[in-house]
Amino acid sequence: MSSEDDDNLPAMNLNVSEGRDYLWSKTKKAFKYIYDNYRNDYDWYLKTDDDTYVVMENLRMMLLAHSPDELLYFGFKFKLHVKQGYMSGGAGYVLSRGALEKFITKALPNKSICSNDHIDFYRFFQQFIYRRNLSKDTCGSGIIPTTPLNRDRIVAQMHELEYLIYHLKPFGIDRRLRINSGEPILKVARRFAILNRGPDDPAMYPR
């Protein structure tokens, strides 16, 4: 989602001006567009900036322990503005299908809940949506915010992370997932995700 079209990405023009003062407007329009066009196609919705590196395998594994119909959102918690804190937009956060629907149908049309102030967004999620701090995920959430000094450094960091995560294989470290003969890998991954939930994770499934 962007302030201009780019077919090479592709990027969707939301007709919102550039700058930090317009981030909340852009976020609201982006979620509304996703809900109107893709709400029946996906279980989870990830919002990140373009300087965030995501290890999708880890993130998918973590989400296997949850139902997308629960009212959940996951992220890196800042202890600011609201009592229970809020998830950093820069680091990225994940909304369940249920949370997205609740936000679009209940909060967005109600100006007393969702005004032009992004703090209302945090207050709404504090009241209605269960939060999960990805920094407490014992398996590694898969979301890695990068903090370079300039745009060229962003590209370098992305390449470094790609190499360290997917290509460097130190001898003696066995990271293979133990799978019994004939057992579906998705079942194994889901069991692993449930067993490794973080301490503040909702216990929908028994460990």
Summary of the structure (lengths in Angstrom):
residues: 207
radius of gyration: 18.4
end to end distance: 37.8
largest distance: 57.7
contacts: 546
relative contact order: 0.15
helix: 38%
strand: 14%
